[in-house]
Each structure stands twice: as C-alpha cells, then as structure tokens.
Amino acid sequence: MEWKANFSVGDTKMDDQHKGLIVLVNQLAGENEVDVREALEKLQEYADIHFRDEEALLAEIGYPDLDKQAAEHETFRKWLDEQLETYRNGGGSDTIRARIQNYLRIWWIKHILFSDKAYASYLK
C-alpha cells in the first residue's frame, strides 16, 4: 500500500497519521507471526490515537456525519480486536495473515478515499 496525493484530506496532522497507518499496514507483510502480532498491536494503538484525534477534529468543525464516522471506527476496532485475539491465542497462519493484509488494504483505502475525504470540504 502506498500513500498517494489524492488520499490527502487537507489536514497535515490527519494526513501524517494516515501515512503512519499505511506504514503499519505494510509491516504486516512480516515473515513470521510474531511480526504480524506486533504490527497488529502497533496498528491498534495507532488507530486508537488517530480515531480519537480525527473524531475530536470533526467535532470541532461541526462535521454532520461524525456519528457515521465514529461508527466506522468502532467497527474497525472490533474487527482488529478479533484479529489480535486470534494471533494472541496462537491461531495465526499464512492464510489468516493474507486475509488480514487484504482486509486492511481495502478498508483503509476505502475509508480514507470515501469517509475521510467527505469531511475535507468542511476543513476549509
């Protein structure tokens, strides 16, 4: 996954956090399960910070779809918690890792390009 200029929402902090999330998603291509588990744990921590910051920004600008955005964030948190639980209990495999990588790439691109880009016009 690679950052592209069209991912920008027009807020430096949000864009930088999105870039950091992409780096973490790319780390999931690690060679062993320990790398994947560690990357998922880092992703969980970073996503929580990003979601908190993003929701605070959206509240500050009076974004009308904040509830929808927060619901998407919560859905992602729950999914990530489930994946981490699988890895912590020794249930990781190459198949699961590939499924996680694919899901994350699709989810983040879709989330940034559609949900996050929807608030970009409110930042101006």
Secondary structure as the mmCIF struct_conf table of DSSP 4:
data_model
#
loop_
_struct_conf.conf_type_id
_struct_conf.id
_struct_conf.beg_label_comp_id
_struct_conf.beg_label_asym_id
_struct_conf.beg_label_seq_id
_struct_conf.end_label_comp_id
_struct_conf.end_label_asym_id
_struct_conf.end_label_seq_id
HELX_RH_3T_P HELX_RH_3T_P1 ALA A 5 PHE A 7
BEND BEND1 GLY A 10 GLY A 10
HELX_RH_AL_P HELX_RH_AL_P1 THR A 12 GLN A 27
TURN_TY1_P TURN_TY1_P1 LEU A 28 ALA A 29
BEND BEND2 GLU A 31 ASN A 32
HELX_RH_AL_P HELX_RH_AL_P2 GLU A 33 GLU A 60
TURN_TY1_P TURN_TY1_P2 ILE A 61 GLY A 62
TURN_TY1_P TURN_TY1_P3 PRO A 64 ASP A 65
HELX_RH_AL_P HELX_RH_AL_P3 LEU A 66 ARG A 88
TURN_TY1_P TURN_TY1_P4 ASN A 89 GLY A 90
HELX_RH_AL_P HELX_RH_AL_P4 ASP A 94 LYS A 110
HELX_RH_PI_P HELX_RH_PI_P1 HIS A 111 ASP A 116
HELX_RH_3T_P HELX_RH_3T_P2 LYS A 117 LEU A 123
#
